[in-house]
């Protein structure tokens, strides 16, 4: 594929605003003319190589951030929102959506918020929910969606919390392991910890100053829950300060986000950023070796790999997703150009759905999305037993993937044939926004295609796409 031109007007304006420079002064420092800068800031011209180098040399800017940010996420989110039948067939072209995401990201987010409010209202009416008749009811996103979007647009990397967790792990060096360090810190506050054969993973009694952990949980889960409690007790001010900046619309959303940040701290403490990044590169991202080295589960390692987006020290940009047996996405994050459908399940052609059929094994897949980007995907089941006979088993599968240009850094890419186009399976994001016309697994027609119905002809699909 030919290299894509880099349009980053909104990012340039943001950089200039943070530096407190006028366009004239900014242009002078970049060594370009004022009109040329104005054209780039308005996305009339792509960002030139000269400007990219000047940003790095003059301001020490991490130029990899120019090609990332919210634009691709906003485009993906708007395309899915516009797939709603309420918009009919008169939908903007993809090029128009990209211009909106680049030039007017605030407007794009406002549109998404409006559509989210519409969906919530529609669902309430459809289920005869009486909430609309209650005094004081407001149209706003559900707390869960609001928190999901918060992490989504933060690249799932929270710098202050990540560095605090890394500092905690560094102070714990010399102790037997991070679990012992967590127990030591809790004991220093007068908190005792005991294991019980109970179903709740973790219960903290503030009056008794006691934590009970489920003895039925795996050691990795127990350690993770101990670190979650450490975060809630020892990092409370940091978590609250981060939440204050996020400005959630409800107390429920704030409470969910606080637990999410505590979970983030726990994962980052078990796998501190620099040490984990170095180990990932050394092992070529072998999940089993990393899990053994850091005392973590396969799922914890895969999720952590998707968060290695620290400016100036980024890892391979991965996407991470967890699905249940119905194909519903229960966890999602992408540091790649691939963005997941915000509603509904994942593409049935992904190997993540086949992982349930081969428990305990890694499945590899080479795939290509409709935009021509090629990926290497890794999938595995991570079903979780209840710990005793008769306990329900929670069945999940996870997928981890990155663009094939990073394949040399993955042990899982060894012996795979990247030279043949036939090696790459065609996958999509959501049927409503997927442009493929001959997909045998298509569930609904794509939004931007016209249908042709021939009663005398029946193929895999009952219609043809034009």
N, C-alpha and C positions, 0 to 999 in steps of 0.2 A: 504493500500500500504506500502511496506517496505520502511524505510527511505532511501533517496537518498544520495549517497556519495558526498561530497563537493569537487569539483576540482576548485581551484581558483588560479592557478599559476600566471596568468597575474596580479591579484590583489595583490598577495604577492610581486611580483617584483616591482609593483608600490609603495607599502608601503615602501619597502626597499629603493627605489630610493628617495622618499620624505624625508626619515630619513637620507639619505646620508651615509648608512652603507654598508660595504662589506658583501658578503655572510657569511664569517667567523664570523664577529662581530654580524650579525643578528641572525645567528644560535645559538651563545653563549647566547644572550639575551633571545632567545626563549627556551633555555635549550634542544636543539636537536643537532644532529651531522650535519656536513657540507654536507655529501652525502645525508642525509635524506631531508634537506632543498632543495638541488639541485633537487631531484626527485619531490618534491612537486611543486617547481617553474616551472617545465617542465610538470606538470600534469601527471607524471608517478605514483604518489601516491596521494590519497585524503588528504586534510588538516585534521590533527588529532585533537582530542578534546584538547590535551595538548597544541597544537599551538594556538587554538582558545582562550583558557583561558589565555595563555601567552600574546597574542595580547591585550586582554582587561586589564590585570593587569599591564603589563610592559609599554604599550604605551597608555592606555586609549582608544583603538580603538573600534569603534562601530561595533561589530562583525556581526551584521545583514547585513552590507554592503558586506560581503564576498559572500553571497548567491544571491546578486543582481548585478546590473551593466548592462553592455552592452551585455553580452553573449547571453542571451535568445532573446533579441531584434535582435541581429545580425543573429542568427539562423533562426528566423522567417522571417526576411527580405531576407536572402539568399534563403530560401526555396521558397518564393514567386517569387523572381527574376528568379530562376531556373525553375519555372513553365512556363516561357516564351517559346513558341514553338520553338524559334530559337535554343534552346539547344537540341532539339530532346529528345530522350529517354535516352541518356547517361548522367545521372545526378548523383552526389555524394550521397552516403548513408547519412542518418541523423547523424550517429555516426561521419562521416568524417566532416560534417558541424559543429558539436559541438566542435570537436578538433580544427578546424580552428578558430572558434569564441573565444575559450579559449586561444589558443597558438599564434595565429597570427591575432589579431583584426584589426591591421592596414591594413593587406592584405585584410581582409573581407570588410572593408570600401572602399578600393580602388576598389574592384570588384563591390560593389554596386554603386559606383560613375560611373564606366565605363558602367554598365548596364543602369543606369539612363540616361547617355549621349546617348547611343544607342537608347533608347526608344524615347527620345526627337527628335533625328534626324529622326527616322522612322516616327514619327507622323507628323513632318514637311513635309517630302517628300510625305506622304500619302495625305496631304491636300494641296499640291502644294504651300507650304509656300516659299516665295522668300527670307526668311531671310538667307538661306545658301549661296545665291549668293551675299550678301552684304559684302562689305569689312569690315574686323574686326570682323565678326561674329565668336563666339567661342562656342564650345560644353560645356555646363555647365548646372547644374540643374536649373529648373525654380526657381525664387525667392521664390515662395510660398512653394515649396518642400524643399528648403534649410532651410527656417525658421521652417517648421514643423519638420524637422530632428533635428534642434538645440534644440527645446523643448523636442523632443522625447528622445534624449540621455542625457538630463539634468534631467531626471525623472520628468519633468514639475515642478521642484522646483528650484528657483533662490534665493539662500540664501541672497545675499546682498540686493536685491530688497524686499524680503519678510521681512527682519529685518527692513529695512527703513520704510516700510508700517506699521509694528507693532509699531515702534517708533512714527510715525505720529499719530496713533490711541491712543497711551498712552498719548501723549501730549494733545490730544483732550479730555481726560477724564474730566468730570465735565461740559462739554458743553452738550447741550440738546441731540445731536446725531451727527453722523459722517457727515451727510449732512450739518448741521449748521457749523461744524468745517471747512469743505471744503469751504463754502461760506465766512467764516471769513478769511481764509488764502488768498483767492483770492481777497477779498476786501482790505486786507492789502497791496496788490500790486497795488491797484488802479483799479482793474478789477470789473466791474459791471456784474450782471447776471440777465437775464430776461427770462420769459417764453413766447413763441409765438406759435400760432396754425400753425405750419409749419411741413413739413415732415422730414427734416434733424434732426437727434437726437441731434446733437451738432454742433454749428458753433462758432469759435473763431475769432474775428476780432482784430488783434494785433494793428492796428492803432487807432481804437476806444477804445481799451482796454475793449472789451465787449464780453460776452458769451451769446449766445441765445440757449435755450434748448426747445425741442418740448414739448408743454403742452399736447400733445396727448400720450406721452410715460408714462409708469407706473412710480411711484415714485422711485421704486428700480432702474429702468433704468436711470432715471434722476440723482440719487445719484451716480451711477456708472460712468456716463459720467462726472460729476463734478470732481470726483476723478481722472479720466483719465487726465483731463486738469491740475489738481494739479500736477500730476506726470510729465507731459510734461514741466511744467513751473518751478516747485520747485526741481525736481529730475533729471533735464536734464543731469547734469554732471555724476551722477551715471549711468543713462541709457547709455550714450555714452561710459563710461568706460567698462561697461559690453559688449557692442557691439564691442568695440575694441578687447576684448579678444576672441570673437567669430570668427572674421576675415571672414566676409561674402564676397562672391565673386562679389557681385554687389551692387550698391547703392539702387536698388529696394528692394533687400533682407534686407538690413540694415534698410530701412525705414519701411518695414513690421514688422521686428523684434522689432523696437523701439516702434511701436504702440502696439505690443504684450506684451512688457515689461510694458508699461503704463497700459494696461488692467490688467496685473498680479498685479501691484501695487494697482490698484483700488479694485480688489477682496480681496487682502490681507489686505487692510486698512478697508474695510467693515467688514471683518471677521479675525481679528488679530490672529496670529498663536496660541499662548498659550491659550488665552481665548476661541477661537473657538474649539481647540482640547479638552479642558476641558468640554465645553458644549456638544460637540459631544459624549464624553464618558458618560456624565451625562444623556443625553436624549436617549442614545443607538442609536445614529445616526438617530433620527427622523427628516426627512427633513423639515416637516412642522413646527415643534417647532423651529428648528434652523433658518428657514426663518423668522419666526415672531420675534425671539429674536434679530437677527442681521439686520433686515430690508432689507433682500435680497430676490431674487426670488428662486424658487425651482432649476432652472438650475444653478444659481450662487452658491448655496449651494452644489449641487452635484459636480460641477467642483472643488470647493475649497476642498472638501473632498479628491479628487484624488491627491491633491498637498501636503498633509501633510506628507512629507518625510524628515523632518529636521533631520540630524544626531544627535543621542542622545535623540530625542523626537519625534519619528515617530508615526503616527496614523495607523489605519487599512489600509493596502495596497489595494486600490480600483482601478478598471478600470472605465473609464467614456467614454461614446460615445454619439454622437448626430447624428441622421439620418433624412433624409427627406423622403417624401412619396415614392420616387423611390428606397429607400433603400441605397442611397448614403451616405457615412459617411462624415459629414461636420465638426465634431470635434472628436478627439480621443486622449486618453491618457491611459496608463496602468502602474500601479505600481505593477501589479501581473505578473504571468507567462503567462497569456493570452495576446497575441499580436494581434492587428488587421491587416487585410489585408491592405497593403499600396495602392492597386489599386482595384477599384470596390466596391461592396456593402458588407454589413454584412451578416452573415449566416441567411437564411430566417427562421430558426427554433428558433431564439432568440425571446423572448417575446416583444422586443422593437418594432417589426413590428406590433404587435397586439394592441399596445398602442393607435394607431390612432382610433381604433374601440371603445375605452372606454375613451373618454376625461374626464379629471379631476379625474381619478382613478389611484392608484398604482397597477401594476401587479407584482406578485412574480413568480419566477421560480427557480427550482433546475435543474442544468444542469451539464453535464460531457463532457469534451473535449476528443478528441481521445487519448491524452496522459494519460488519467485516472484521471486527476485533476478535482475535483468537486467544483462547484461554486453556490452561491446564487445570483440571479439577480433581480434587481428592475427596472421597466420601467414605464414611464409616458409620456403622450403627453405634449408638452410645446408650442403649437401653439400660434402665436403672431398676434393679430389684428392690423390693420392699424390705428385704432382710430376713424374712421368715416365711414359712410355708403358709400359703393362703393370702399373702400380702400382694396387692396389685403391682404389676410391673409397668413402669412408665417407659414407653417405647419412643425413642427418638433416633434420628440420624443427623449427622452434621456434614457439611461440605465446606471445603477450604479451597480457594483458587486464586490464580493470578494470571496476568497476561504472559504469553509464551516467551516474551523477550526476557523474562526473569527465570526461564526454565533451567539455565545452567546452575543456578543456586539451589535447586531442589533435587534431592536424592530420588524423589518419585518420578522425575522426568527421564531418568536413565533408561536407555533402550527403547524409548518411544520415537516413532518416526514423525518428525515435524516437516518433512520435505513434501509429503503427498497431501494434496487438498482433501482426498478421500479419508484421510485419518481424522479429520475434524467433523464431528457431528454437529448438525445445525440445531441450535437451541434458541429459546426466546426468553422473554421476561413475563409477559402476560398476553394471552390470546387477543385481547381487545386492542393492544398496541403493537402486536407482532406483525411484521409486514410479509412474512413468508406465505406464499400462496399455495404451496403443495404439502403442507404439514399434515401427516396422517393422524396426529394426536390433537388436532385443533378442536376446541370445545365450542367456541363462538366465533363468528366472523370478525375480522379486524375492522376497526372503525373507519379507516380511510379508504376502504375498497368497496366497489360496487359488486352486487351479487347478480349472478345469472342463473336462473332456474330452468332446467330442461326436464320436463316430466318424462321424457323418453330415454333419459340417460341417468344412470346412477353410478357414481364412482365412490371413492372412500368417503367423500363428503357429499351431502345432498344438494350442493350448489357449487358453482365455479366462481372464482374471484377474478375480477378484471381490474 
